[in-house]
């Protein structure tokens, strides 16, 4: 039976004839947030601390209790109908009130219930998928103890039913000659995904892939091992490809549930630790009314962060008004911000005009590129923030305003203060809570998630069904993105439009991310690699590296994809990707330096 556990218990049940003054004193004494009124034995209404504060002008009057509440049993599931009430009072089996939930807590509880059921369904689906895979799947702990085997496991590779080995140590089986080498040992040593070719005690060749699972302390907690008799690779190639696609789909769906932050219609896509920390700060400071200044390079998403602060704030249902201080001429900026009275200047509307401060009243005003404000307007902005009132152009009567200010800039305001380009007193007014949005090159973990988001967006927009190859993803992750997320979005849109095939490859992307002027062959021609001929003594390591890079360049130029080049050079695809990233980075730097 489901039981509501996470409820608030800070409440007091009082007679509904209690005065406002008595109610406030009782809340302070009991350190509670909710008064529950009753008439006799019947609960008649509720009053929270906020509603009591609104009644302080009449301290001696009886408390006005709200009738908008619902009484529910502790031993039941919450439903969408419960969201219609601002408060739920929770009673036990003895019909005693034991706690309460507000609408926000009810929504969270409903989400938890739904998410929990989704996870159970997902677990069932994943178990069915694993059991349908031809590979033998084993899960071992950090000490090598066998914890689970898939139902698809057979006797062919072990000589016994692997299910009978649960509880034994796989490292001991290696020492006893069951198979060699040990993929478990290699994963524990290198703490990364490892693929090895094993030979079992019957002389069969087995492809074993060990994938580590880390805990929050970055320690290996589990290792998932997939084993397959590689003599059947050709027949099972198609099946493996389908399973990989399905697994990737589930991974993206889970990542989306965990890591995407939906702010209205504008999602903030991230999975890096730096962005997790930033979004945690955003949610925390959104509840305050302090002025926030968002710093970051052009294109990192400062406006999205400002939207998020407004979205999570108590002002979320009020206007969010934005203005780019650098995009409006100086002679018009003052009237845009503060408005003007009728007849204030030639060409003014005869009825006057409200400024952005008035339009944003009770909401949030976002001043983008605030460093571009001229000094004379900096004075007026300072006065508006300090006095919480504005004066229209041509006006004589101050207008009170209630606006939260959020600013953004890609410049160093402190340095501008030192040079006299920005007022010091305004700087300290704006710099109450600074937020720094990291550049995309500083959170490269977010690139892949952003790529898949923009891919889906442009597929829907242009009615396409394109996708990126693994090589293309590696190219995008290797690039340094000086234009940040905006440049990444533009690069993906261009790739979607200009490529002719359904599959966008690394060869297609090299031109777009490397230079707007050079194609792939031009980029490659700018890599001046010496021939494999030694005319003087050089370090052996350097000679090997130069030879390797020249071979990679020749293979990619001929076969076009990293996967095919890796096959021809007889190296693994991840190794080839890492070496190609190095080659490509040198090519781009060489081209830009010329």
MOZI-V57371 format. One record per helix or strand of 3 or more residues. SS is the DSSP state (A for helix, B for strand). FROM is the first residue (numbers start at 1). LEN is the number of residues. If there is no record, write none. Layout:
BEGIN
((SS | FROM | LEN) (SS | FROM | LEN))
END
This chain:
BEGIN
((B | 11 | 5) (A | 20 | 11) (B | 34 | 6) (B | 42 | 7) (A | 49 | 6) (A | 56 | 3) (B | 69 | 5) (A | 80 | 5) (B | 87 | 5) (B | 97 | 6) (A | 103 | 30) (B | 136 | 6) (B | 145 | 5) (A | 162 | 4) (A | 170 | 6) (A | 183 | 8) (B | 194 | 7) (B | 205 | 10) (B | 220 | 10) (A | 230 | 30) (B | 261 | 3) (B | 266 | 3) (A | 273 | 14) (B | 292 | 4) (A | 302 | 11) (B | 320 | 5) (A | 330 | 9) (A | 356 | 4) (B | 364 | 5) (A | 370 | 3) (A | 375 | 13) (B | 404 | 6) (A | 413 | 7) (A | 424 | 7) (B | 433 | 4) (A | 440 | 3) (A | 446 | 17) (A | 470 | 9) (A | 484 | 15) (A | 506 | 9) (A | 520 | 6) (A | 540 | 20) (A | 562 | 8) (A | 573 | 21))
END
